[in-house]
Amino acid sequence: MKALTEDLLKWNEAGQKRVLDLALAQKCTFIIMIDGSDAGWLQVDEA
């Protein structure tokens, strides 16, 4: 994520951690794992 973000704007570690912490606190957020390692996250919400 950092490499993609840095192409567009300055990386803010604290800000990125805050966004991720808030997202992971939601019931609709899931960690994607590949071969037992975290690979990303998915957030699903119905409108």
mmJSON file of the N, C-alpha and C atoms, coordinates in Angstrom:
{"data_MODEL":{"atom_site":{
"group_PDB":["ATOM","ATOM","ATOM","ATOM","ATOM","ATOM","ATOM","ATOM","ATOM","ATOM","ATOM","ATOM","ATOM","ATOM","ATOM","ATOM","ATOM","ATOM","ATOM","ATOM","ATOM","ATOM","ATOM","ATOM","ATOM","ATOM","ATOM","ATOM","ATOM","ATOM","ATOM","ATOM","ATOM","ATOM","ATOM","ATOM","ATOM","ATOM","ATOM","ATOM","ATOM","ATOM","ATOM","ATOM","ATOM","ATOM","ATOM","ATOM","ATOM","ATOM","ATOM","ATOM","ATOM","ATOM","ATOM","ATOM","ATOM","ATOM","ATOM","ATOM","ATOM","ATOM","ATOM","ATOM","ATOM","ATOM","ATOM","ATOM","ATOM","ATOM","ATOM","ATOM","ATOM","ATOM","ATOM","ATOM","ATOM","ATOM","ATOM","ATOM","ATOM","ATOM","ATOM","ATOM","ATOM","ATOM","ATOM","ATOM","ATOM","ATOM","ATOM","ATOM","ATOM","ATOM","ATOM","ATOM","ATOM","ATOM","ATOM","ATOM","ATOM","ATOM","ATOM","ATOM","ATOM","ATOM","ATOM","ATOM","ATOM","ATOM","ATOM","ATOM","ATOM","ATOM","ATOM","ATOM","ATOM","ATOM","ATOM","ATOM","ATOM","ATOM","ATOM","ATOM","ATOM","ATOM","ATOM","ATOM","ATOM","ATOM","ATOM","ATOM","ATOM","ATOM","ATOM","ATOM","ATOM","ATOM","ATOM","ATOM","ATOM"],
"id":[1,2,3,4,5,6,7,8,9,10,11,12,13,14,15,16,17,18,19,20,21,22,23,24,25,26,27,28,29,30,31,32,33,34,35,36,37,38,39,40,41,42,43,44,45,46,47,48,49,50,51,52,53,54,55,56,57,58,59,60,61,62,63,64,65,66,67,68,69,70,71,72,73,74,75,76,77,78,79,80,81,82,83,84,85,86,87,88,89,90,91,92,93,94,95,96,97,98,99,100,101,102,103,104,105,106,107,108,109,110,111,112,113,114,115,116,117,118,119,120,121,122,123,124,125,126,127,128,129,130,131,132,133,134,135,136,137,138,139,140,141],
"type_symbol":["N","C","C","N","C","C","N","C","C","N","C","C","N","C","C","N","C","C","N","C","C","N","C","C","N","C","C","N","C","C","N","C","C","N","C","C","N","C","C","N","C","C","N","C","C","N","C","C","N","C","C","N","C","C","N","C","C","N","C","C","N","C","C","N","C","C","N","C","C","N","C","C","N","C","C","N","C","C","N","C","C","N","C","C","N","C","C","N","C","C","N","C","C","N","C","C","N","C","C","N","C","C","N","C","C","N","C","C","N","C","C","N","C","C","N","C","C","N","C","C","N","C","C","N","C","C","N","C","C","N","C","C","N","C","C","N","C","C","N","C","C"],
"label_atom_id":["N","CA","C","N","CA","C","N","CA","C","N","CA","C","N","CA","C","N","CA","C","N","CA","C","N","CA","C","N","CA","C","N","CA","C","N","CA","C","N","CA","C","N","CA","C","N","CA","C","N","CA","C","N","CA","C","N","CA","C","N","CA","C","N","CA","C","N","CA","C","N","CA","C","N","CA","C","N","CA","C","N","CA","C","N","CA","C","N","CA","C","N","CA","C","N","CA","C","N","CA","C","N","CA","C","N","CA","C","N","CA","C","N","CA","C","N","CA","C","N","CA","C","N","CA","C","N","CA","C","N","CA","C","N","CA","C","N","CA","C","N","CA","C","N","CA","C","N","CA","C","N","CA","C","N","CA","C","N","CA","C","N","CA","C"],
"label_alt_id":[null,null,null,null,null,null,null,null,null,null,null,null,null,null,null,null,null,null,null,null,null,null,null,null,null,null,null,null,null,null,null,null,null,null,null,null,null,null,null,null,null,null,null,null,null,null,null,null,null,null,null,null,null,null,null,null,null,null,null,null,null,null,null,null,null,null,null,null,null,null,null,null,null,null,null,null,null,null,null,null,null,null,null,null,null,null,null,null,null,null,null,null,null,null,null,null,null,null,null,null,null,null,null,null,null,null,null,null,null,null,null,null,null,null,null,null,null,null,null,null,null,null,null,null,null,null,null,null,null,null,null,null,null,null,null,null,null,null,null,null,null],
"label_comp_id":["MET","MET","MET","LYS","LYS","LYS","ALA","ALA","ALA","LEU","LEU","LEU","THR","THR","THR","GLU","GLU","GLU","ASP","ASP","ASP","LEU","LEU","LEU","LEU","LEU","LEU","LYS","LYS","LYS","TRP","TRP","TRP","ASN","ASN","ASN","GLU","GLU","GLU","ALA","ALA","ALA","GLY","GLY","GLY","GLN","GLN","GLN","LYS","LYS","LYS","ARG","ARG","ARG","VAL","VAL","VAL","LEU","LEU","LEU","ASP","ASP","ASP","LEU","LEU","LEU","ALA","ALA","ALA","LEU","LEU","LEU","ALA","ALA","ALA","GLN","GLN","GLN","LYS","LYS","LYS","CYS","CYS","CYS","THR","THR","THR","PHE","PHE","PHE","ILE","ILE","ILE","ILE","ILE","ILE","MET","MET","MET","ILE","ILE","ILE","ASP","ASP","ASP","GLY","GLY","GLY","SER","SER","SER","ASP","ASP","ASP","ALA","ALA","ALA","GLY","GLY","GLY","TRP","TRP","TRP","LEU","LEU","LEU","GLN","GLN","GLN","VAL","VAL","VAL","ASP","ASP","ASP","GLU","GLU","GLU","ALA","ALA","ALA"],
"label_asym_id":["A","A","A","A","A","A","A","A","A","A","A","A","A","A","A","A","A","A","A","A","A","A","A","A","A","A","A","A","A","A","A","A","A","A","A","A","A","A","A","A","A","A","A","A","A","A","A","A","A","A","A","A","A","A","A","A","A","A","A","A","A","A","A","A","A","A","A","A","A","A","A","A","A","A","A","A","A","A","A","A","A","A","A","A","A","A","A","A","A","A","A","A","A","A","A","A","A","A","A","A","A","A","A","A","A","A","A","A","A","A","A","A","A","A","A","A","A","A","A","A","A","A","A","A","A","A","A","A","A","A","A","A","A","A","A","A","A","A","A","A","A"],
"label_entity_id":["1","1","1","1","1","1","1","1","1","1","1","1","1","1","1","1","1","1","1","1","1","1","1","1","1","1","1","1","1","1","1","1","1","1","1","1","1","1","1","1","1","1","1","1","1","1","1","1","1","1","1","1","1","1","1","1","1","1","1","1","1","1","1","1","1","1","1","1","1","1","1","1","1","1","1","1","1","1","1","1","1","1","1","1","1","1","1","1","1","1","1","1","1","1","1","1","1","1","1","1","1","1","1","1","1","1","1","1","1","1","1","1","1","1","1","1","1","1","1","1","1","1","1","1","1","1","1","1","1","1","1","1","1","1","1","1","1","1","1","1","1"],
"label_seq_id":[1,1,1,2,2,2,3,3,3,4,4,4,5,5,5,6,6,6,7,7,7,8,8,8,9,9,9,10,10,10,11,11,11,12,12,12,13,13,13,14,14,14,15,15,15,16,16,16,17,17,17,18,18,18,19,19,19,20,20,20,21,21,21,22,22,22,23,23,23,24,24,24,25,25,25,26,26,26,27,27,27,28,28,28,29,29,29,30,30,30,31,31,31,32,32,32,33,33,33,34,34,34,35,35,35,36,36,36,37,37,37,38,38,38,39,39,39,40,40,40,41,41,41,42,42,42,43,43,43,44,44,44,45,45,45,46,46,46,47,47,47],
"pdbx_PDB_ins_code":[null,null,null,null,null,null,null,null,null,null,null,null,null,null,null,null,null,null,null,null,null,null,null,null,null,null,null,null,null,null,null,null,null,null,null,null,null,null,null,null,null,null,null,null,null,null,null,null,null,null,null,null,null,null,null,null,null,null,null,null,null,null,null,null,null,null,null,null,null,null,null,null,null,null,null,null,null,null,null,null,null,null,null,null,null,null,null,null,null,null,null,null,null,null,null,null,null,null,null,null,null,null,null,null,null,null,null,null,null,null,null,null,null,null,null,null,null,null,null,null,null,null,null,null,null,null,null,null,null,null,null,null,null,null,null,null,null,null,null,null,null],
"Cartn_x":[0.824,0.0,0.87,1.954,2.813,3.36,3.84,4.416,3.389,2.159,1.106,0.728,0.643,0.256,1.315,2.586,3.662,3.715,3.193,3.135,2.163,1.196,0.161,0.322,0.776,0.899,1.92,2.252,3.246,2.694,3.511,3.111,3.032,1.957,1.75,1.477,2.498,2.379,1.288,1.275,0.27,-1.139,-1.292,-2.599,-3.066,-2.158,-2.514,-2.902,-2.175,-2.505,-3.879,-4.179,-5.478,-6.613,-6.444,-7.466,-7.677,-6.587,-6.691,-7.324,-6.932,-7.524,-9.031,-9.451,-10.885,-11.625,-11.03,-11.663,-11.782,-10.723,-10.737,-11.694,-12.092,-13.041,-14.47,-14.711,-16.051,-16.345,-17.599,-17.991,-17.917,-17.954,-17.988,-16.588,-15.536,-14.165,-13.521,-12.837,-12.234,-10.776,-9.929,-8.527,-8.43,-7.751,-7.51,-6.174,-6.168,-4.944,-4.606,-3.316,-2.812,-1.686,-1.824,-0.826,-0.494,-1.512,-1.333,-0.781,-0.569,-0.05,-1.094,-1.155,-2.049,-1.644,-2.621,-2.33,-3.089,-4.082,-4.87,-6.12,-7.051,-8.296,-9.421,-10.622,-11.807,-12.886,-13.505,-14.583,-15.831,-16.903,-18.152,-19.245,-20.007,-21.097,-22.263,-23.448,-24.64,-25.173,-25.629,-26.193,-27.709],
"Cartn_y":[-1.189,0.0,1.256,1.198,2.377,2.79,1.835,2.165,2.831,2.345,2.937,4.326,4.484,5.77,6.831,6.454,7.429,8.003,7.279,7.808,8.988,9.037,10.066,11.17,10.816,11.79,11.326,12.211,11.901,10.839,9.839,8.774,9.316,8.977,9.388,8.121,7.569,6.296,6.336,7.396,7.506,7.593,8.353,8.475,7.169,6.443,5.153,4.154,4.155,3.246,3.572,4.864,5.289,4.829,5.0,4.56,3.055,2.3,0.848,0.405,1.014,0.669,0.921,2.046,2.356,1.356,1.002,0.049,-1.322,-1.772,-3.111,-3.221,-2.09,-2.096,-2.349,-2.242,-2.438,-3.929,-4.325,-5.724,-6.165,-5.215,-5.551,-5.587,-5.587,-5.596,-6.945,-7.465,-8.79,-8.734,-9.508,-9.63,-10.715,-10.416,-11.399,-12.055,-13.387,-14.126,-15.046,-15.134,-16.046,-16.853,-18.155,-19.054,-18.69,-18.297,-18.002,-16.622,-15.785,-14.433,-13.396,-12.304,-11.219,-10.647,-10.513,-10.015,-8.722,-8.399,-7.197,-7.229,-6.335,-6.296,-5.876,-6.291,-6.034,-5.47,-4.396,-3.793,-3.773,-4.401,-4.512,-3.827,-2.98,-2.27,-2.183,-2.458,-2.345,-0.923,-0.47,0.888,0.803],
"Cartn_z":[0.0,0.0,0.0,0.754,0.857,-0.503,-1.282,-2.588,-3.502,-3.489,-4.324,-3.833,-2.522,-1.949,-2.197,-2.069,-2.243,-3.656,-4.641,-5.997,-6.105,-5.192,-5.26,-4.221,-3.022,-1.949,-0.913,-0.005,1.022,1.982,2.295,3.214,4.631,5.321,6.708,7.516,8.147,8.865,9.935,10.745,11.811,11.226,10.155,9.515,8.914,8.263,7.675,8.758,9.883,10.986,11.559,11.693,12.228,11.313,9.997,9.034,9.132,9.196,9.276,10.594,11.702,13.001,13.012,12.452,12.39,11.508,10.378,9.466,10.112,10.783,11.389,12.576,13.134,14.243,13.765,12.46,11.898,11.705,11.933,11.753,10.294,9.376,7.955,7.32,8.138,7.629,7.883,6.871,6.948,6.497,7.146,6.759,5.686,4.596,3.537,3.824,3.893,4.182,3.017,2.711,1.691,2.313,2.291,2.871,4.314,5.081,6.496,6.811,5.793,6.015,5.595,6.345,5.98,4.629,3.726,2.384,2.088,2.901,2.66,3.511,3.2,3.929,2.993,3.361,2.56,3.472,3.043,3.829,2.958,3.425,2.678,3.47,2.805,3.465,2.505,2.995,2.168,2.21,1.066,0.999,0.992],
"occupancy":[1.0,1.0,1.0,1.0,1.0,1.0,1.0,1.0,1.0,1.0,1.0,1.0,1.0,1.0,1.0,1.0,1.0,1.0,1.0,1.0,1.0,1.0,1.0,1.0,1.0,1.0,1.0,1.0,1.0,1.0,1.0,1.0,1.0,1.0,1.0,1.0,1.0,1.0,1.0,1.0,1.0,1.0,1.0,1.0,1.0,1.0,1.0,1.0,1.0,1.0,1.0,1.0,1.0,1.0,1.0,1.0,1.0,1.0,1.0,1.0,1.0,1.0,1.0,1.0,1.0,1.0,1.0,1.0,1.0,1.0,1.0,1.0,1.0,1.0,1.0,1.0,1.0,1.0,1.0,1.0,1.0,1.0,1.0,1.0,1.0,1.0,1.0,1.0,1.0,1.0,1.0,1.0,1.0,1.0,1.0,1.0,1.0,1.0,1.0,1.0,1.0,1.0,1.0,1.0,1.0,1.0,1.0,1.0,1.0,1.0,1.0,1.0,1.0,1.0,1.0,1.0,1.0,1.0,1.0,1.0,1.0,1.0,1.0,1.0,1.0,1.0,1.0,1.0,1.0,1.0,1.0,1.0,1.0,1.0,1.0,1.0,1.0,1.0,1.0,1.0,1.0],
"B_iso_or_equiv":[0.0,0.0,0.0,0.0,0.0,0.0,0.0,0.0,0.0,0.0,0.0,0.0,0.0,0.0,0.0,0.0,0.0,0.0,0.0,0.0,0.0,0.0,0.0,0.0,0.0,0.0,0.0,0.0,0.0,0.0,0.0,0.0,0.0,0.0,0.0,0.0,0.0,0.0,0.0,0.0,0.0,0.0,0.0,0.0,0.0,0.0,0.0,0.0,0.0,0.0,0.0,0.0,0.0,0.0,0.0,0.0,0.0,0.0,0.0,0.0,0.0,0.0,0.0,0.0,0.0,0.0,0.0,0.0,0.0,0.0,0.0,0.0,0.0,0.0,0.0,0.0,0.0,0.0,0.0,0.0,0.0,0.0,0.0,0.0,0.0,0.0,0.0,0.0,0.0,0.0,0.0,0.0,0.0,0.0,0.0,0.0,0.0,0.0,0.0,0.0,0.0,0.0,0.0,0.0,0.0,0.0,0.0,0.0,0.0,0.0,0.0,0.0,0.0,0.0,0.0,0.0,0.0,0.0,0.0,0.0,0.0,0.0,0.0,0.0,0.0,0.0,0.0,0.0,0.0,0.0,0.0,0.0,0.0,0.0,0.0,0.0,0.0,0.0,0.0,0.0,0.0],
"pdbx_formal_charge":[null,null,null,null,null,null,null,null,null,null,null,null,null,null,null,null,null,null,null,null,null,null,null,null,null,null,null,null,null,null,null,null,null,null,null,null,null,null,null,null,null,null,null,null,null,null,null,null,null,null,null,null,null,null,null,null,null,null,null,null,null,null,null,null,null,null,null,null,null,null,null,null,null,null,null,null,null,null,null,null,null,null,null,null,null,null,null,null,null,null,null,null,null,null,null,null,null,null,null,null,null,null,null,null,null,null,null,null,null,null,null,null,null,null,null,null,null,null,null,null,null,null,null,null,null,null,null,null,null,null,null,null,null,null,null,null,null,null,null,null,null],
"auth_seq_id":[1,1,1,2,2,2,3,3,3,4,4,4,5,5,5,6,6,6,7,7,7,8,8,8,9,9,9,10,10,10,11,11,11,12,12,12,13,13,13,14,14,14,15,15,15,16,16,16,17,17,17,18,18,18,19,19,19,20,20,20,21,21,21,22,22,22,23,23,23,24,24,24,25,25,25,26,26,26,27,27,27,28,28,28,29,29,29,30,30,30,31,31,31,32,32,32,33,33,33,34,34,34,35,35,35,36,36,36,37,37,37,38,38,38,39,39,39,40,40,40,41,41,41,42,42,42,43,43,43,44,44,44,45,45,45,46,46,46,47,47,47],
"auth_comp_id":["MET","MET","MET","LYS","LYS","LYS","ALA","ALA","ALA","LEU","LEU","LEU","THR","THR","THR","GLU","GLU","GLU","ASP","ASP","ASP","LEU","LEU","LEU","LEU","LEU","LEU","LYS","LYS","LYS","TRP","TRP","TRP","ASN","ASN","ASN","GLU","GLU","GLU","ALA","ALA","ALA","GLY","GLY","GLY","GLN","GLN","GLN","LYS","LYS","LYS","ARG","ARG","ARG","VAL","VAL","VAL","LEU","LEU","LEU","ASP","ASP","ASP","LEU","LEU","LEU","ALA","ALA","ALA","LEU","LEU","LEU","ALA","ALA","ALA","GLN","GLN","GLN","LYS","LYS","LYS","CYS","CYS","CYS","THR","THR","THR","PHE","PHE","PHE","ILE","ILE","ILE","ILE","ILE","ILE","MET","MET","MET","ILE","ILE","ILE","ASP","ASP","ASP","GLY","GLY","GLY","SER","SER","SER","ASP","ASP","ASP","ALA","ALA","ALA","GLY","GLY","GLY","TRP","TRP","TRP","LEU","LEU","LEU","GLN","GLN","GLN","VAL","VAL","VAL","ASP","ASP","ASP","GLU","GLU","GLU","ALA","ALA","ALA"],
"auth_asym_id":["A","A","A","A","A","A","A","A","A","A","A","A","A","A","A","A","A","A","A","A","A","A","A","A","A","A","A","A","A","A","A","A","A","A","A","A","A","A","A","A","A","A","A","A","A","A","A","A","A","A","A","A","A","A","A","A","A","A","A","A","A","A","A","A","A","A","A","A","A","A","A","A","A","A","A","A","A","A","A","A","A","A","A","A","A","A","A","A","A","A","A","A","A","A","A","A","A","A","A","A","A","A","A","A","A","A","A","A","A","A","A","A","A","A","A","A","A","A","A","A","A","A","A","A","A","A","A","A","A","A","A","A","A","A","A","A","A","A","A","A","A"],
"auth_atom_id":["N","CA","C","N","CA","C","N","CA","C","N","CA","C","N","CA","C","N","CA","C","N","CA","C","N","CA","C","N","CA","C","N","CA","C","N","CA","C","N","CA","C","N","CA","C","N","CA","C","N","CA","C","N","CA","C","N","CA","C","N","CA","C","N","CA","C","N","CA","C","N","CA","C","N","CA","C","N","CA","C","N","CA","C","N","CA","C","N","CA","C","N","CA","C","N","CA","C","N","CA","C","N","CA","C","N","CA","C","N","CA","C","N","CA","C","N","CA","C","N","CA","C","N","CA","C","N","CA","C","N","CA","C","N","CA","C","N","CA","C","N","CA","C","N","CA","C","N","CA","C","N","CA","C","N","CA","C","N","CA","C","N","CA","C"],
"pdbx_PDB_model_num":[1,1,1,1,1,1,1,1,1,1,1,1,1,1,1,1,1,1,1,1,1,1,1,1,1,1,1,1,1,1,1,1,1,1,1,1,1,1,1,1,1,1,1,1,1,1,1,1,1,1,1,1,1,1,1,1,1,1,1,1,1,1,1,1,1,1,1,1,1,1,1,1,1,1,1,1,1,1,1,1,1,1,1,1,1,1,1,1,1,1,1,1,1,1,1,1,1,1,1,1,1,1,1,1,1,1,1,1,1,1,1,1,1,1,1,1,1,1,1,1,1,1,1,1,1,1,1,1,1,1,1,1,1,1,1,1,1,1,1,1,1]
}}}
